[in-house]
Structure formats: C-alpha cells, structure tokens
Amino acid sequence: MIRYLAMGVLSWCAVAPALAGSAALHSGKYEGLMLAVTPGHQVEGFYQESMGEGVARGCTFYLQGKPEALTTWLDAAYPGSVAAASDGVTLTVAQGRQHPGCINVLMPEIATGLELSQTASKQWIGLVTVSADKAYLLKTPGAKAAKRPYIVKHDVVGVLAFKDGWAQVEFINADDRSFTGWISQGQYARLAAPKP
C-alpha cells in the first residue's frame, strides 16, 4: 500500500509543475515576441523577426487585449490569441502572415499556433513605444542625463513601473544586453490597439 501511495505522490509531483506552468502567462521574451502581462491580466506584445543578411526581410506587429481574444496590428488589425505552453507560449493569429512582410518571414504555423520558447523572464507590466527622437534612461525621474544610455524613436521597451508621469523602462538591444532607466511621459506612447 505504501509503495502505491509513494508512486501516486511521485506521479503527482511530475504532473503538478506542468499543470501550474500551463495556467498563467508571464512577462518576458519569447524568441521574437516581447510579452507583458498587465496588472489587469491583459497582455501587450511586440513581435519582430527578420531573416537574411544585407537586404533583410522583416515581420513586425503589435498585440494587445485579453490573452484569448487579442488584437494584432501594424497596418491592419487581425484577431489572435496567446496561451501559456510548457516552455513558453503559443501565439495564434490566423491572418498573421498578412501583416506587412510577414509572409516571407513568419512560419505558416502562426495560423494554427506557433510555439515560442521563453528566452528571458521579465517583470514588465506593459510595453511602450518611444516617441521622442532620443530618450535618455535616467537613474531617477528628473535626474541629469549626462553619460546615460538612451533609446530612440520607435524602440519598443518593457515597463517596470509608472510613477508621477514617468515610466521605468527596460530596453534590450540586439546583443540581448539590458538597459533600464526612467523616461518622461512626453517621451513615450502607450500601445493602443485600433478599434474594430
């Protein structure tokens, strides 16, 4: 009897992490996808993938909404969903390859569920797009910008906190190096899915 009980407990221990891991989405990098889970349990994301050297082809789009019913957009808007998977997320956008440039880059599986592995876990509560030509990453809100790293217009960054008209953001460069700092409200724009 004890042997069967021990086997049952061991079986449950093997299954429990899989069940727990599949239940909730977490902010982070999932291959080409930056994903933020907001305090209101919505998601905000930015997908970017390119291929080729010299004349590179690229696929870029934003996503926002409830995980099971989100909007993806760049030039046009298409419905989609994102769900937790064993080692990352599954992104599904039936018309995903219709986003500009995506037919040449994005795998056909995007229509039925593209598996993306998590490459970095983050604490993002949202994403913003840099609207200023140059935004220095300040140590504290209102600090001097001397010799600080900066981000440029159209960069998409993860938000760690909002405070008094400022956002504490994290930028990840092409070499996967992370830079954090504060930018003012006038230097960024919140993601806003187009209304249907």
Secondary structure, DSSP 8 states (H G I E B T S, - for coil): -HHHHHHHHHHHHHHHHHHHHHH----EEETTEEEEE-TTS-EEEEEEEEE-SSS-EEEEEEEEEETTEEEEESSSEEEEEEEEETTEEEEE-TTGGGSTTGGGTS-GGGGT-EEEEEEEE---SEEEEE-SSEEE-BSSTT---TT--EEETT-EEEEEEEETTEEEEEEE-TT--EEEEEEEGGGEEE------
